[in-house]
Amino acid sequence: MGLVLDSSIVGSWCFPDEANPVADAAFATVEADEASVPALWWFEVRNILLMGERRGRIDPAGTAGFLADLEGLPVRIDRKPDSATVLALARMHRLTFYDAAYLELALRLSVPLATLDRAIARAARAAAVPLLGD
């Protein structure tokens, strides 16, 4: 069945002080099945790691190792969002267009969404999108 994975979950995987049971459950699901992500996820994950480097939370070798491990997981990058739906969801739930892309993908694929982002989670509940951990 899989799930839609947002970048907040991946940040939790990388930084031990951000450990979270929902992120752990997402990792187990991805390992056993797969995850889908919007194309922007690729950039968001790398930005999280870069900001972690700048804050001294990870070094470049740690970033490279984490990305190598991440690329070994079955994560499918979706490049065909429904633009009108993303925009409508962003407007309806007062999300950024970027955050609404995760919600649109979960709706389109009819799979749960894994997120630690409160605004995305609130919007998912309002849109009747199942959340991992609920």
C-alpha angles and dihedrals in degrees: 000000000000129000143240110262122204127203094251088069092052091050088056090053091053103045116054093206088062095056112148133176092230090054090048090051090048091053091051091049093049092048092051098040127355145275133229123211136179114251092255089066090076090060095040093054092051091047091052089053093046091051088048089055092050090051093048094247095120135010127226092262090052090050091050092048093047092050091049090053092045092051088056091064122090098255116155116204111217114212100176110074120168098247096198091051093047090051092047092050091048091052096042096048099031092241130146113260087248094056092044088058089068091050093047091051093051090049093047094048094038092228133128121270121231112206141141092196109111096208093050091046092050091050092047091054091049090050092047093244110151114243122212106246097026 
